[in-house]
Amino acid sequence: MHFPEQYLQFIDKFNAGEYYECHDLLEEIWMEDKSDKFLQGLLQLSVGLYHLEYGNIKGARWMLGNARKYLLRYSPNHWGLDVHDVITYIQTCEATLPDVEVIPYAQAKAISYPTYRLRLDTS
């Protein structure tokens, strides 16, 4: 299957932890078809992780929840990704969120959140 270049770059940036850049890459192709909930789910996952890094726990919780909801309809696999595995990762992140709305940046950086690498199956 042929994937858009922005999608491939998104996966590289995601795996490098560059979540802000992820949003910009996927937004380009999502804008062509805003009904694509798969791309919207990946967008919201990256935004949620960005919020998490900067201590916006309320924003992270909201975005991760929406990402999970949007991606569920594409499980188990879509566009070369193991969506079921991505959803499990999102649930793990949600379970680690502190029960507050905001934490200071330094405190957010000190928390060990789970990491995940997107693996593209091109077969």
C-alpha positions as CSV (number, residue, x, y, z in Angstrom):
1,M,0.0,0.0,0.0
2,H,1.2,3.5,-0.8
3,F,1.0,6.0,2.1
4,P,1.2,9.8,1.8
5,E,4.6,11.2,2.6
6,Q,3.2,13.3,5.5
7,Y,1.9,10.1,7.1
8,L,5.3,8.5,6.9
9,Q,6.9,11.6,8.3
10,F,4.3,11.7,11.1
11,I,5.3,8.2,12.1
12,D,9.0,9.2,12.2
13,K,8.2,12.4,14.3
14,F,5.9,10.4,16.6
15,N,8.6,7.9,17.3
16,A,11.1,10.7,18.0
17,G,8.6,12.2,20.5
18,E,8.1,15.3,18.4
19,Y,4.4,15.5,19.0
20,Y,3.9,19.2,18.0
21,E,5.4,18.5,14.6
22,C,3.1,15.4,14.2
23,H,0.1,17.6,14.3
24,D,1.3,19.8,11.5
25,L,2.1,16.9,9.3
26,L,-1.2,15.0,9.6
27,E,-3.3,18.1,9.5
28,E,-2.3,18.7,5.9
29,I,-3.8,15.4,4.7
30,W,-6.7,15.4,7.2
31,M,-7.9,18.8,5.9
32,E,-8.5,17.0,2.5
33,D,-11.1,14.8,4.2
34,K,-12.2,15.9,7.6
35,S,-14.5,12.9,7.9
36,D,-11.4,10.7,8.2
37,K,-11.6,9.8,11.9
38,F,-8.5,7.6,11.7
39,L,-6.3,10.7,10.9
40,Q,-8.3,12.7,13.4
41,G,-7.6,10.1,16.1
42,L,-3.9,10.1,15.4
43,L,-3.9,13.9,15.4
44,Q,-5.6,14.0,18.8
45,L,-3.2,11.3,20.1
46,S,-0.2,13.5,19.2
47,V,-1.9,16.6,20.7
48,G,-2.8,14.7,23.8
49,L,0.8,13.6,24.3
50,Y,2.0,17.1,23.7
51,H,-0.4,18.4,26.4
52,L,0.9,15.7,28.7
53,E,4.5,16.7,28.3
54,Y,3.7,20.3,29.2
55,G,1.5,19.5,32.2
56,N,-2.0,20.2,30.7
57,I,-3.5,17.1,32.2
58,K,-7.1,18.1,31.5
59,G,-6.2,18.7,27.8
60,A,-4.3,15.4,27.6
61,R,-7.2,13.5,29.1
62,W,-9.7,15.1,26.7
63,M,-7.5,14.5,23.6
64,L,-6.4,11.0,24.5
65,G,-10.1,10.0,25.2
66,N,-11.2,11.4,21.8
67,A,-8.2,9.7,20.1
68,R,-9.2,6.3,21.6
69,K,-12.9,6.8,20.6
70,Y,-12.0,7.7,17.0
71,L,-9.5,5.0,16.5
72,L,-11.7,2.2,17.9
73,R,-13.7,1.9,14.7
74,Y,-10.4,1.2,12.8
75,S,-9.2,-1.7,15.1
76,P,-7.5,-4.0,14.7
77,N,-5.5,-2.6,11.8
78,H,-5.6,0.4,9.4
79,W,-3.1,2.1,7.2
80,G,-0.4,-0.3,8.2
81,L,-0.8,0.3,11.9
82,D,-1.8,-2.1,14.7
83,V,-4.6,0.2,15.9
84,H,-5.6,-2.2,18.6
85,D,-2.0,-1.8,20.0
86,V,-2.2,2.0,19.7
87,I,-5.5,1.9,21.7
88,T,-3.9,-0.2,24.4
89,Y,-1.1,2.4,24.6
90,I,-3.7,5.2,24.9
91,Q,-5.5,3.4,27.7
92,T,-2.1,2.9,29.5
93,C,-1.4,6.7,29.2
94,E,-4.9,7.5,30.5
95,A,-4.4,5.3,33.5
96,T,-1.2,7.1,34.5
97,L,-2.7,10.6,34.4
98,P,-2.8,12.3,37.8
99,D,-6.2,13.3,39.1
100,V,-5.6,17.0,38.5
101,E,-6.2,19.5,35.7
102,V,-2.7,21.0,35.4
103,I,0.7,20.4,36.8
104,P,3.9,22.5,36.5
105,Y,6.1,21.8,33.5
106,A,9.0,20.7,35.7
107,Q,6.7,18.2,37.5
108,A,5.3,17.0,34.1
109,K,8.8,16.4,32.9
110,A,9.7,14.4,36.0
111,I,6.8,11.9,35.5
112,S,7.7,8.7,33.7
113,Y,4.9,8.3,31.2
114,P,4.8,5.2,28.9
115,T,6.4,5.6,25.5
116,Y,5.3,3.9,22.3
117,R,6.8,3.4,18.8
118,L,4.4,3.3,15.9
119,R,5.3,0.4,13.6
120,L,4.2,0.5,10.0
121,D,3.4,-2.8,8.3
122,T,4.0,-2.3,4.6
123,S,3.3,-5.8,3.6
